[in-house]
Amino acid sequence: MGLKIALLQIDITFGSPTENYRHVEKLFTNLNQVDTVVLPELWTTGYDLTRLDEIADENGKDSFAFISNLAKKYNVNIVAGSVAKKLPDSNVTNTLFIVNRNGELVKEYSKAHLFRLMDEEKHLVEGHENGLFELEEHFSAGVICYDIRFPEWIRTHMLENTKILYVVAEWPKPRIDHWRALLISRAIENQCFVVACNRVGSDPNNEFGGHSIIVGPWGEIICEADNEETILYGEIDIDQVEKVRKTIPIFSDRRPDIYKL
Ligand SMILES: NC(=O)CCC(=O)C(=O)O
């Protein structure tokens, strides 16, 4: 049986967690029954990085409680985009929570590669751990936006028999061709499903490009949104991964003896 997924390709109100919680809560009331829901990057605050002192979530407490309640109420796993998480030392990370149907935390991943073009390195600190987790018995990984430009980081995750790569993003419209090409490439070169949720709308500095997408392990597009706010639904058959990996066995054909990584 397939895994049913919903990607919430939303607009985000700049710097207003209260408004963004309200919006997401409302969208859940209209959701078809799925196994997993995915949210975009920094969905509670947007890129209002200069006000993180005020609006970042202390230890991720409020955002985790909100997501955990939704997961239990709607009996769904949530790849909860990312939020600005304020650490005890007042540093802030860009952190993705994975929550299961029981509302339990499965994994927390903080963005490893900070994106200078959007000033992340001035306001955030990077994560140091991988994004590996298991959900519905599938080996999976989660990364955040700019991370997809680092194939070596994605490969590090894929060497663990990972079959689904979740990507949460606020990817601007002017580079939406890069977004699509990178996601399709990561799917083909790792022979995995890529489930990627971007936002739409704009903030004072950027217009965002949407095009949330699910790509299969052969590089085929399973579903793709345009640039409007929408809930994108797709279903994946995890057995496809093994079929593709048997057809062209890149993992056993690798030559790490001659690579740097
Ligand atoms: N939020 C991000 O990490 C954006 C990454 C991006 O736009 C890129 O081109 O890379």
The ligand as a MOL file (V3000), in Angstrom:
LIG
                    3D

  0  0  0     0  0            999 V3000
M  V30 BEGIN CTAB
M  V30 COUNTS 10 9 0 0 0
M  V30 BEGIN ATOM
M  V30 1 N 16.0370 29.4320 2.2840 0
M  V30 2 C 17.0550 28.9720 1.5680 0
M  V30 3 O 17.9010 28.2300 2.0210 0
M  V30 4 C 17.0720 29.4320 0.1290 0
M  V30 5 C 18.0920 28.7100 -0.7160 0
M  V30 6 C 18.1540 29.2810 -2.0940 0
M  V30 7 O 17.3740 30.1410 -2.4380 0
M  V30 8 C 19.1770 28.7940 -3.0300 0
M  V30 9 O 19.2080 29.3100 -4.1550 0
M  V30 10 O 19.9610 27.9030 -2.6720 0
M  V30 END ATOM
M  V30 BEGIN BOND
M  V30 1 1 1 2
M  V30 2 2 2 3
M  V30 3 1 2 4
M  V30 4 1 4 5
M  V30 5 1 5 6
M  V30 6 2 6 7
M  V30 7 1 6 8
M  V30 8 2 8 9
M  V30 9 1 8 10
M  V30 END BOND
M  V30 END CTAB
M  END
